[in-house]
Amino acid sequence: MNYKTIVLFAVSYLTLAFTYPSHAEVLTLSDGLRLVTENNRSIKISGQEELISEADTLIAKSPMFPRINASLSQTFLSDQPGAIFGEQTVPTAEKDFLSYSLSVQQTLYDFRKNAARYEASRTVLNTRRLDTVRIRNLAALDFVTGYFDLLETDKMVLVAQKEVEQLESHHRNAENLYEEGVITKNELLQAQVKISDAKQRLLSAGNLRALTASRLNNIISRPLKTDIQAADVNGPAYDISLMELEGAWETAERLRPEIGIINETVNTLELVKTARRSEYFPEIFAKGGYDYTENEYQLHEGNWSFVLGMHINLFNGMGTSAEILKIGHKREKLIEQKNKLIDEIRLEVERYALDAKTAREKIGVTENAVAQAEENLRINRIRYEEGMGTATDLLDAVTLSTTAETNYYRAVYDLRKAEAGVIYSTGRDLSEVYK
């Protein structure tokens, strides 16, 4: 073995070692989905939105409770208050005096204005929760797709490594044949060029693999350079090929959180409309309290009070009517958006189903092609070693073998990603399906 061959082996070994570090963590798909649920930043942000919405419900509920007010003050006057009776001056209050008050006011009936606003805030909270479900499943789909991309790049690295090894083996044979004077220098140079080209593809595959691993780390909020080794996955818990399209559409309309969000938003508008309509009617309230003002010249310094009253806005420039009309238009807009969303979801389900069907058919075709390409390579290698074949035929056979394996693995993981897409598009929880 000469110096060049030793160098080629060393480069191949270092490339493989760089691509598959020995300390890489094995991360299963189910564990990764658990980490997505726990650590993904988009899900955490959505969780904070839920907490904000919960606080909004408490704010909306507060007008339904009594309002209690208290005050305390000490007054200092430059001149003592008094009154003139003829030629006499009579004090009416002390120059410095203390005063305090306590009052309680409760709305007795407001034609469901506050109740409707509180129920609307609860409905908004439901939309936030549904949005968290949507974001969680979307993040899960992103992770599952990235996970299968990582498995695919692993296979692409192995295929590229195998191609380099096959070309290096051919190069060693070509060197021996050249030294024996069987082939020309041109065939040896041709082999070297092919090796260089294959190594470039190997390096590109390794870089793509590293980038895909960083993408997965980003989804689960870990340092980008954390090494990950993916464990192969056969598929979901049930066979997507048995799914009927009409049934999948019905499932999607029932489970997709986006549709639930629109339905809850429509309910919110109806409650806001009720609250707005109540502004046409009076609000009845009761108020009681105690007021004290320190004044030795006054008959009663302290006094209890009770008020039963109502107030109503008689005219506000048609503002309430305009708000109710606006709510009606918003409702019609949401209904159209819902119909549009249903059409888009149906199209999404069909697209993923067709992608899965196409990938499944590709697997059947490419699986046989891999075996045929391997046999073709074996035959051409023997023919070349026996001097019956040409270097071009052998190199073409290596290329065909690499292409066949590449197409097969791409079809396999295209199917896996399409299956995950079908599961997501029908509204099922990916973390439960791949548990």
LINWOKA-V316246 format. One line per field, one symbol per residue. phi: phi as a letter, one per 40 degrees, with the letter a starting at -180 (. if undefined). burial: b if it has 9 or more other ideal C-beta (glycine too) atoms within 8 Angstrom, else e. A space follows every 10 residues. Layout:
phi->???
burial->???
This chain:
phi->.ccccccccc cccccccccb ccccccbccc ccccccccbd cccccccccc cccccccccc cdccbcbbba aaabbbbcbc cabbbgbbbb cbaccbabaa aabbbbccab fgcccccccc cccccccccc cccccccccc cccccccccc cccdcccccc cccccccccc cccccccccc gcbccccccc cccccccccc cccccccccc cccccccccc fbdccccbbc ccbciccbcc cccccccccc ccccbccccc cccccccccc cccccccccc bcbcabbbab bbbcaccbcb cbacaabbaa aaccabggcc cccccccccc cccccccccc cccccccccc cccccccccc cccccccccc cccccccccc ccccccgcbb cccccccccc cccccccccc cccccccccc ccccccgccc ccccc
burial->eeeebbebbe bbeebbbebe eeebeebebb ebbbbbbebb eebbebbebb eebbebbeeb beeeeeeebe eeeeeeeeee eeeeeeeeee bebbbebbbb bbbbbbbeeb ebbbebbbbb bbbbbbbbbb bbbbbbbbbb bbbbbbbbbb bbbbbbbebb bbbbbbbbeb bbbbbebbee eeeeeebbeb bbebbeebbe bbbebbebbe ebbbbbbbbb ebeeebbbbb eebeebeeeb eebebeebbe bbbebbbbbb bbbbbbbbbb bbbbbbbbbe eebbbbbbbb bbbbbeeeee eeeebeeeee eeeeeeeeeb eebbeebbeb beebbebbee bbeebbebbb bbbebbbbbb ebbeebbebb ebbbebbebb bebbeeeebe bebbbbbbeb bbbbbbbbbb bbbbbbbbbb bbbbbbbbeb bebbe
